[in-house]
Amino acid sequence: MSFWLDGGCKVASFGAGAVAPGYFKTRERMMRKAIFATCALIALAPPAFADDVTDALDAATAAYASGDLNGTAAQVIAAGKAVQALQAGRLQALLPEAPSGWTREVDAEAANGMAMMGMAGTMISARYADAGGNGFTLTLTADSPLVASMAGVLGNAQMMQMMGKVTKVGGQDMLEQGSDLSALVGNRVLVQAQGMEPTDMVPVLEQLDFTKLATFDR
């Protein structure tokens, strides 16, 4: 058997049925490489992920399949609470860091307070204080009836002008009323800062990513 290059040059010649020297060793090396590559892909593949949301949804599906409607409803509620906890975590991640010389204390009970009042939505609150102990509270409330109640004012530029001074903060219009600054972002997130002079609160509020805030859970 002969092998030829494209240019017509004969490079090897073997008898009928013969194979080139080293053929089996080459084939073995290729097989080893293929096996190694496959194992590497398996090792690098992301593991199956389960969390409170998927666990509750799976339990709800199983309960529904068995005809247990009460159990289905309970698991759907559990899934909703788990989703709300994830939303709260994402909202909290958007809170500005404390400026140099300041402190920030996140109120871990803010979200629980809404749930205890039976209100839908997500709330995150943090207190920022300077070296002298003077501070203000920043609250982010999303997808709540409280947001809807403020939309008539904060969602209307003319109403904002009538209700107080409009201050531009990080590209976002905020309603200034005494020591309060408020804004409605993306028609779903209410931003409220209260407790200090607006000029002292604005540097912190300017660190908010208002664009991300509007789609914090997407």
SVG drawing of the C-alpha trace seen along z (x, -y; Angstrom):
<svg xmlns="http://www.w3.org/2000/svg" viewBox="-57 -74 66 82">
<polyline fill="none" stroke="black" stroke-width="0.4" points="0.0,0.0 1.4,-3.4 0.6,-6.9 1.0,-10.0 1.1,-13.6 -0.9,-16.0 2.1,-16.9 2.5,-13.3 5.4,-12.5 5.4,-8.9 6.1,-8.9 5.6,-5.3 4.9,-1.9 3.6,1.2 2.4,4.5 -1.3,5.3 -3.0,5.4 0.0,3.8 -0.2,0.7 2.2,-2.0 4.8,-1.6 3.5,-3.2 -0.1,-3.2 -1.4,-1.5 0.6,-3.7 -0.7,-6.8 -4.3,-5.5 -3.8,-4.8 -2.5,-8.3 -5.5,-9.7 -7.9,-7.6 -6.3,-8.7 -6.6,-12.4 -10.3,-11.9 -11.0,-10.2 -9.1,-12.9 -11.0,-15.7 -14.4,-14.0 -13.5,-13.7 -12.4,-17.3 -15.7,-18.5 -17.7,-16.4 -15.6,-17.8 -16.1,-21.4 -19.8,-21.0 -21.9,-23.0 -23.6,-20.7 -27.4,-20.4 -28.5,-23.3 -31.3,-23.2 -32.5,-25.9 -35.5,-26.8 -37.4,-28.0 -36.9,-24.9 -37.4,-22.6 -40.8,-24.3 -41.9,-24.2 -41.0,-20.5 -42.9,-19.8 -45.9,-21.8 -45.8,-19.8 -45.7,-16.5 -48.5,-17.6 -50.7,-18.7 -50.0,-15.4 -51.2,-13.5 -54.4,-15.6 -53.2,-17.4 -54.4,-20.9 -53.8,-22.2 -50.2,-21.0 -49.9,-22.5 -51.0,-25.9 -48.7,-25.8 -45.7,-25.0 -46.6,-27.7 -46.6,-30.2 -43.2,-28.9 -41.8,-29.3 -43.1,-32.9 -41.4,-33.7 -38.2,-32.2 -38.3,-34.3 -39.0,-37.4 -35.9,-36.6 -33.8,-36.4 -35.2,-39.7 -34.4,-41.3 -30.8,-40.1 -30.5,-41.6 -32.0,-44.9 -29.7,-45.0 -26.7,-44.5 -27.5,-47.8 -27.3,-49.8 -24.4,-52.3 -21.3,-51.7 -20.7,-54.1 -18.4,-57.1 -15.0,-57.3 -15.4,-58.1 -19.1,-57.0 -20.8,-53.8 -23.6,-51.9 -26.0,-49.6 -28.4,-47.5 -31.8,-46.9 -32.2,-43.1 -35.8,-43.3 -37.2,-45.8 -38.3,-43.1 -39.8,-41.1 -41.8,-44.1 -43.6,-44.3 -44.5,-40.6 -45.8,-40.9 -48.1,-43.8 -49.4,-41.5 -48.0,-43.8 -46.6,-42.5 -43.3,-43.7 -39.7,-44.0 -38.2,-46.5 -34.5,-47.2 -33.4,-49.9 -30.0,-51.1 -28.8,-53.9 -25.8,-55.9 -24.0,-57.9 -21.0,-60.3 -18.2,-60.5 -20.2,-62.9 -23.1,-60.4 -25.4,-62.4 -27.2,-60.2 -30.0,-59.4 -32.0,-56.4 -32.2,-55.1 -35.1,-52.9 -35.7,-51.0 -39.2,-49.6 -40.2,-47.6 -43.4,-46.3 -45.5,-47.3 -48.9,-49.0 -46.8,-51.8 -45.1,-52.3 -48.4,-52.6 -49.7,-55.1 -46.7,-57.4 -46.8,-57.0 -49.4,-59.8 -46.9,-62.3 -43.4,-60.9 -44.4,-59.6 -45.7,-63.0 -43.1,-65.8 -45.7,-68.5 -46.9,-67.1 -43.4,-66.9 -42.8,-70.6 -46.0,-71.5 -45.1,-69.4 -41.6,-70.7 -38.2,-71.2 -36.9,-68.8 -33.3,-67.8 -31.3,-65.9 -29.3,-63.0 -27.3,-60.7 -29.5,-61.6 -32.6,-60.8 -35.2,-63.4 -35.8,-63.4 -38.5,-65.3 -36.9,-67.4 -39.2,-68.2 -37.2,-69.5 -34.9,-66.7 -36.6,-64.1 -35.6,-63.0 -37.9,-60.7 -38.0,-59.2 -39.8,-56.5 -37.5,-54.5 -38.8,-52.4 -42.4,-52.8 -41.7,-50.1 -38.9,-51.0 -39.5,-53.8 -36.3,-55.5 -36.6,-57.4 -33.8,-59.2 -34.7,-60.9 -32.9,-62.5 -30.2,-64.9 -29.9,-67.9 -30.3,-67.0 -26.8,-68.3 -25.4,-65.7 -27.4,-62.8 -26.9,-63.5 -23.2,-62.3 -24.4,-58.9 -27.5,-58.7 -25.3,-59.5 -23.7,-56.1 -27.0,-54.4 -27.2,-52.7 -30.7,-53.9 -30.6,-52.0 -29.9,-48.7 -32.4,-49.5 -35.2,-49.6 -34.4,-46.0 -32.8,-44.7 -34.4,-41.2 -34.1,-40.5"/>
</svg>
